Amino acid sequence: MTTQLNPLSSHLSYALAAAHRTVNQLLSARLKKHGIQIEAWRVMEYLDAGEKLTMGELAKQALLNPPALSKLVDRMVSDGLVHRQISTADQRQINLLLTNLGRTRMLQIRQDVEDEDRALTDQFNTQDGALLIRLLSQIS
């Protein structure tokens, strides 16, 4: 009996999608104990870095569509993680800021994300891991 290989396994797009699914599942499991979704973590990372982004820019950077970001921000405001502030530069724009609770949770979340990153990079030698990051960055 011959084992048939996955007919999609030779396609880069399939390999990337399969890797994304695995990484997403692993990271989601770690973040679940914090009650945080991956998308919320991405938003919190940008806010913690002091990024002054419009909602549209933040949506793009956090890999979300704008309506999904709006719903996510509503939940994050309800959970006390972020608050909205009218921009002093342009009254039409809203700035998002982490609350004290959001900052505290971000430190806890970041530790788990870094642990997951280490677990992933441990599968490669240092040079291969750096090469993988460079190659994936070229695609995106």
MOLINCOR-V43618 format. One line per field, one symbol per residue. psi: psi as a letter, one per 20 degrees, with the letter a starting at -180 (. if undefined). burial: # if it has 9 or more other ideal C-beta (glycine too) atoms within 8 Angstrom, else .. Layout:
psi->???
burial->???
This chain:
psi->ppppqpiiiipghggggggggggggghggghhiikpqghhggghgghhijpnqrhggggghjlqqghhgggghghhghijhrqqppphhoiiqpqpqqrggggghgggghghghgggghghiiqrgggghggggghhhg.
burial->.............###......##.###.##..#.#.###########......#..##.##.#.#.###.##.###...##.#..#.....#.#####..##.##.###.##.##..###.......#..#........
